[in-house]
Amino acid sequence: MADGSEKNAVVSNKKVIFKDYVSGFPKESDMAVTVDENLTLKVAGDSKGILVKNLYLSCDPYMRLSMTNRSSGIFGTYTPGAPITGFGVGKVIDSRNPEFKEGDLVWGLTGWEEYSLLKSSEGLFKIHHTDIPLSYYIGILGMPGLTAYGGL
């Protein structure tokens, strides 16, 4: 697996795919792990895309609501056949977005996959404080922590 140091390298991209809408409790069979064999570590064309290597992914209670075919508020529903999305921490591998550059550490909504190509910077934030564990950004410093703080 490439670490992003080779421009235009082609790598595989393991991802967790949402198979179909869930009724009742989610089961392992509601998801599938697949591998795309031909991901180029470069953002193509004139897009404002950001290619992120995911380092940490969060599994949060709100995600269950996104597994139904009913609207679940601000996060929406998952699309059958597409990767599950959630909060994550990653490293920018390539970017056509002026707000982000190669090597930036970021957190925000991303796919449950090794590499995510984000079409916009909406919901993506730079990590400026690297003297704390990066995993905190999907825990106490991320959405779960903000939810707990708001509940106080």
KOLSEKOL-75208 format. One record per residue (C-alpha): residue in one letter; x, z, y. Coordinates in Angstrom, 1 decimal, always signed. Example, Ala and Ser with C-alpha at 12.3 -4.5 7.8 and 13.67 -1.06 7.14 Angstrom:
! residues 2
['A', [+12.3, +7.8, -4.5]] ['S', [+13.7, +7.1, -1.1]] 
***
This chain:
! residues 152
['M', [+0.0, +0.0, +0.0]] ['A', [+1.4, -0.9, +3.4]] ['D', [+1.7, +1.6, +6.1]] ['G', [+1.1, -0.8, +8.9]] ['S', [+4.8, -1.4, +9.7]] ['E', [+4.7, -5.0, +8.6]] ['K', [+2.7, -7.3, +11.0]] ['N', [+0.5, -9.8, +9.2]] ['A', [+1.0, -8.0, +5.8]] ['V', [-1.8, -8.5, +3.4]] ['V', [-3.0, -5.4, +1.6]] ['S', [-5.9, -4.2, -0.6]] ['N', [-8.6, -2.1, +0.9]] ['K', [-10.4, +0.5, -1.3]] ['K', [-13.8, +1.4, +0.0]] ['V', [-16.9, +3.4, -0.9]] ['I', [-19.9, +1.2, -0.8]] ['F', [-23.5, +2.4, -0.3]] ['K', [-25.5, +0.7, -3.1]] ['D', [-29.1, +1.3, -2.1]] ['Y', [-31.4, +3.7, -0.4]] ['V', [-31.7, +7.2, -2.0]] ['S', [-34.8, +9.2, -2.8]] ['G', [-34.1, +12.8, -3.9]] ['F', [-30.6, +14.0, -4.3]] ['P', [-27.8, +11.5, -3.9]] ['K', [-25.9, +10.7, -7.1]] ['E', [-22.6, +9.2, -7.8]] ['S', [-24.4, +6.0, -9.1]] ['D', [-25.8, +5.5, -5.6]] ['M', [-22.3, +4.5, -4.4]] ['A', [-19.5, +2.3, -5.8]] ['V', [-15.8, +2.1, -5.2]] ['T', [-14.6, -1.4, -4.6]] ['V', [-11.3, -3.0, -3.6]] ['D', [-11.0, -6.0, -1.3]] ['E', [-7.7, -7.7, -2.1]] ['N', [-7.0, -9.7, +1.0]] ['L', [-7.0, -7.6, +4.2]] ['T', [-4.5, -8.8, +6.8]] ['L', [-3.1, -6.0, +9.0]] ['K', [-3.8, -7.9, +12.2]] ['V', [-6.9, -8.1, +14.4]] ['A', [-7.9, -11.8, +14.6]] ['G', [-8.8, -13.9, +17.6]] ['D', [-10.2, -12.9, +20.9]] ['S', [-12.1, -9.8, +19.7]] ['K', [-11.6, -6.3, +21.2]] ['G', [-11.2, -5.0, +17.7]] ['I', [-9.1, -2.1, +16.5]] ['L', [-7.7, -1.9, +13.0]] ['V', [-7.3, +1.7, +11.8]] ['K', [-5.7, +3.1, +8.7]] ['N', [-7.9, +6.1, +7.8]] ['L', [-6.1, +9.3, +7.1]] ['Y', [-9.0, +11.8, +6.8]] ['L', [-12.7, +11.2, +6.2]] ['S', [-15.5, +13.7, +6.7]] ['C', [-18.5, +14.3, +4.5]] ['D', [-21.2, +15.9, +6.7]] ['P', [-24.8, +17.0, +6.0]] ['Y', [-26.3, +14.5, +8.5]] ['M', [-25.1, +11.7, +6.2]] ['R', [-27.9, +12.4, +3.7]] ['L', [-30.4, +11.3, +6.3]] ['S', [-28.6, +8.0, +6.7]] ['M', [-29.1, +7.3, +3.0]] ['T', [-32.9, +6.7, +3.5]] ['N', [-34.6, +3.6, +4.8]] ['R', [-36.1, +5.6, +7.6]] ['S', [-34.4, +5.9, +11.0]] ['S', [-32.3, +9.1, +11.2]] ['G', [-31.8, +9.4, +14.9]] ['I', [-28.5, +8.7, +16.6]] ['F', [-26.6, +7.7, +13.4]] ['G', [-29.1, +5.2, +12.0]] ['T', [-29.3, +4.2, +8.3]] ['Y', [-26.6, +2.9, +6.0]] ['T', [-26.7, -0.7, +5.0]] ['P', [-26.9, -1.3, +1.3]] ['G', [-23.8, -3.2, +0.2]] ['A', [-21.7, -2.0, +3.1]] ['P', [-19.2, +0.9, +3.3]] ['I', [-20.5, +4.4, +4.1]] ['T', [-19.7, +5.4, +7.6]] ['G', [-18.8, +8.8, +8.9]] ['F', [-16.3, +10.7, +11.1]] ['G', [-12.7, +10.2, +10.4]] ['V', [-9.1, +10.4, +11.7]] ['G', [-6.8, +7.5, +11.6]] ['K', [-3.8, +5.6, +13.0]] ['V', [-4.1, +2.4, +14.9]] ['I', [-2.4, -0.4, +13.0]] ['D', [-3.3, -3.2, +15.4]] ['S', [-5.5, -3.5, +18.5]] ['R', [-6.9, -6.2, +20.8]] ['N', [-8.5, -3.4, +22.9]] ['P', [-6.5, -2.4, +26.0]] ['E', [-7.5, +1.3, +25.5]] ['F', [-5.7, +1.6, +22.2]] ['K', [-2.2, +0.5, +21.0]] ['E', [-0.4, +0.4, +17.7]] ['G', [+0.6, +3.9, +16.6]] ['D', [-2.2, +5.8, +18.5]] ['L', [-3.9, +8.5, +16.5]] ['V', [-7.7, +8.4, +16.8]] ['W', [-10.8, +10.1, +15.6]] ['G', [-14.4, +8.9, +15.6]] ['L', [-16.9, +7.0, +13.5]] ['T', [-15.2, +4.9, +10.8]] ['G', [-15.9, +3.5, +7.4]] ['W', [-15.2, +5.3, +4.1]] ['E', [-12.3, +2.9, +3.4]] ['E', [-8.6, +2.8, +3.6]] ['Y', [-8.6, +0.5, +6.6]] ['S', [-11.5, +0.0, +9.1]] ['L', [-11.8, -2.9, +11.5]] ['L', [-13.7, -1.4, +14.4]] ['K', [-15.4, -4.0, +16.7]] ['S', [-15.5, -1.8, +19.8]] ['S', [-14.0, +1.5, +21.0]] ['E', [-17.4, +3.1, +21.4]] ['G', [-17.3, +6.5, +19.6]] ['L', [-13.5, +6.3, +19.1]] ['F', [-11.2, +8.8, +20.8]] ['K', [-7.4, +9.2, +21.2]] ['I', [-5.8, +12.3, +19.8]] ['H', [-3.5, +13.7, +22.4]] ['H', [-2.7, +17.0, +20.8]] ['T', [-0.7, +16.4, +17.6]] ['D', [+0.7, +20.0, +17.4]] ['I', [-2.4, +21.0, +15.3]] ['P', [-3.4, +19.6, +11.9]] ['L', [-5.1, +16.2, +12.2]] ['S', [-7.8, +17.3, +9.7]] ['Y', [-9.1, +19.7, +12.4]] ['Y', [-10.6, +16.7, +14.3]] ['I', [-13.1, +16.2, +11.5]] ['G', [-13.8, +19.9, +11.3]] ['I', [-13.6, +22.6, +14.0]] ['L', [-12.5, +20.1, +16.7]] ['G', [-14.9, +17.4, +15.7]] ['M', [-18.7, +17.0, +15.2]] ['P', [-19.1, +20.0, +12.9]] ['G', [-17.3, +22.3, +15.3]] ['L', [-19.2, +21.0, +18.3]] ['T', [-22.5, +21.5, +16.4]] ['A', [-21.5, +25.1, +15.6]] ['Y', [-20.5, +25.7, +19.2]] ['G', [-23.8, +24.4, +20.4]] ['G', [-25.7, +26.6, +18.0]] ['L', [-24.1, +29.8, +19.4]] 
***
